[in-house]
Amino acid sequence: MNPLRRLFQWIVRVAVFFALLAFALNNQQEATLHLMFGREWRAPMTLIVLAAFALGAVVGVLGMLPGWWRRRRAHTQAPAQAQAQTAESAAPNPPPTDPALISREF
């Protein structure tokens, strides 16, 4: 990778980190999250935002799991199917013995 590009990526990462740090430091006041059935959760706003992000990430991963499992299963079964197909194609087909099949053109 180009050293200049790596340096730029690190500068962007550091800038994002400091922006998020400044956001966290500026939002330390307590916020109230009103839940169902009259319940409420009081916590610093930064913690509430972090919890919402973590919950969204977990829901996203759980939503993608069935597709990942389906593709993984198909990927692991593909070599076995390929071996079976090559074994079938390697076996020579016997010539037809039925006169109707011999005279018929395909």
N, C-alpha and C positions, 0 to 999 in steps of 0.2 A: 504494500500500500504506500502511496505517496506520503512522505513525511509531512509535507505542508497540509495535506488533507487530514492526517491524524491530529496535527496541532489544532486545526480548525474545529474538529470534532470535540476535542478536549475543552476548547474555549467555550463552545456551545453548551457542553455538559456543565461546566462550572457556572456559566451564566444562568442556566435553568435552576441549578441547585441554589444559588444565591437569591434568585427571584422567589423560589418556593420558601426559602428560609425567611426572607423579608415578609412574605405573606403570613407565615406562621407567627412571626414575632408581632406583627401588627394586629392580629386577630386573636389575642389571648383572652379577651373578655368572655364571660360566661354567656352561653346561649342556651335557650330552652327548645328542645325538640318535643313537640306535642304528638304523642302516639295515640293509639286507639284506646277506647274505654276509659278515658280520662287520665291515662298514664302520661307522664312526661319524663324526659331525660335532660338533666342539666349537666353541661360539660363545656369545656373551652371550644370555641368555634372550630379551631384547627383539628381537634380530635373528632368532631362531628363530620367534618369534610373528609378526613382520613378514613373514618369508618364507612362513609358512603362510597368512597373510591374502592375500598377493600371489598365491600359487599357487591359492588358492580363487577369487579374482577372475578369474584367467586361465581357469580351468576353466569357471567360470560363463559368461563371455563366449563362449568357444568352443562351449559347449553351446547358446547362444541364436543363434549365427550362422545356422544353416540356416533357422530360422523368420524371422529378419530378412530374409534373402535372398529367401525365398519370398514374403513380403509385399511387398517392394520390387519384385520382378518382376511381381507381380500388379497393383501400383499403377501401374507404368509402362505395362503393357499395357492397362489399363482405358480410357484416353483413345482409343487406337486402335480398340478394340472399340466404344466409344460412337460414334465417327465412322462406322464401318461400319454400325452399326445405324440411325443417323439417315439415312444415305444410302439404305439399303434401305427405310426407312419413308417417305422423301420421294418415292420413285418410285411412281407410281400403279399399282395392280394392274389389268391388262386384264380386261375382263369375260369370263366363261367362254363359250366357243363350243360346248361339248359340250352337246347337249340334255339329257342325263342329269343334268348338273351344274346346269343352269338350273332344272329342275323340282324338284330335290331341295332341301329346306329344311335349313339348318344350325342 
